[in-house]
Amino acid sequence: MIRNAIQRFMYGRYGNDQLNLFLMGLYLLLYLVFMFTRLDVLYFISFALLALTLFRLLSRNMERRRMENMRFMKAAGPVISWFRLRRNMRRDKEHVYFKCPSCGQRLRVPRGRGKITVTCRSCGASFEEKS
């Protein structure tokens, strides 16, 4: 019953995306800092972020919200990719990651093979590395 009411209310509205998740995280961070420092300006900034998040969440102008999210992802994409790569490298115990000296492409090779010749798939450059 309640689920159907929420679904009906959200029909035609934008909903959540990566920018909203970032804004909510920033809101929580600023609010926590406000709780410890009691700086009123942090409270108002965090409240404005929360209001912006709710506005975007309930907006019916989907095209504009998509464009905002696309611009955010274009700016934050390299940072997100860097963190994901670091997380994967930390979790992957069976491979070693190298960067091609020629083009900068990330390459993954099996761990524990000794000194091997790595050939880049992008540019074809070969270099020796210890796995």
N, C-alpha and C positions, 0 to 999 in steps of 0.2 A: 504494500500500500504506500508506504513512505518512499520506497525506492521509485515507484512509478511517478509519484508527485515530483521528486527531484529530477527524474528524467524528463518529465514534461516541462518543468521550469527551465532546465538547461537546454532544451531543444532550440536550435537557432542561435545559440550563444557560443562564443569562441572557446571557452574552456581553458585548459592548462597547457603550457608549453615550456621550453627550456628557459626563456627569459623570465617567466613567472616563477619558476623554481629558483632561479638566481636571485630575483627580487625578494622572495620569501626568506631565503637563506641570509641575505644581507640585512633584512628586517630583523631576523632573530639575533644576528650578531650585534647589530647596533643596539637593540633593546637590552641584550645582556650587558653590553658595555655601559649603557645608561643605568642599569640596576646597580652597578658597582660605583660609578662615578657621580651619579645624580646630576649630570649636565642636561639641562632642559632642552638644549638645542638637539641633542641626540634623540630625545623622546619625540620631538616634532618631526625630525627627519625620518625616524623609523615609522612613525604613524603615517607620514606621507607615502612612504614606500608600500606600506600595507594597503593604503587606499588605492594607490596605483595598481597594485597587484589585483585587488578585487575588481577595479574598473576594467582591467584587461580580461579577467576571468569571465565577467558577465557581459562583456561587450558583444554587440550584434554586428559590428563592422569587422567581419572576418578578414577581409583583404588587407585592411590597414594593420591589424594585429599580426598577420602572417608576414607582412613586410617588415614590421618592427622586429619580429623574431628572426627573420632572415638576416637583417643587419647585425643583430646581436650575435648570431651564430658565425657570421663572416668575421666579426671582430674577435670573438672568443674561441672560434674553432681551432686555431693553432695551439692555444693554451690547453684546451680540452684534449686535443690529440696528443700533446706532449705528456700530460698526466696519464692518459690511457696507456701510452707506450711504456712509461716508467712502471706502471702497475703490472702490465703484461710481462715486462722483463723481470720484475721481482718475483712473480708467480711461476714463471717458466724455468724450471730447474734443468730441463733437458737440452736447452739451446743457449747459444751465445749470440749476442747482437753486435753487429759492426755497422759502421757508417762508411759508405763508399767515399774514398778520398777525391774522386773525380766529380761525381754528381751529387753526393750527399744522401743518396738513397739508403734506407735502413735495410740491412740484410741479416737473416737469421740462419745460423749454421749449427749442426749438432755439437754438443759439448763433449770434450774428452777425446777428440780425434788427433790431437797433437798439432803440429804446424801444417796448415793446409793452404791451398791456393783458392781464394774466393773470387768468383767471377760475378760482377754486377749484372743483374738482369736488365737494368735500364740502359746503361751506356756501354756495357761489354768490357769494362776495365777489369783487369785482374790484379790482385794484390795478395800478399801472404800475411796470414794472421795465425795466432796460436789459439786453438779452441780448447 
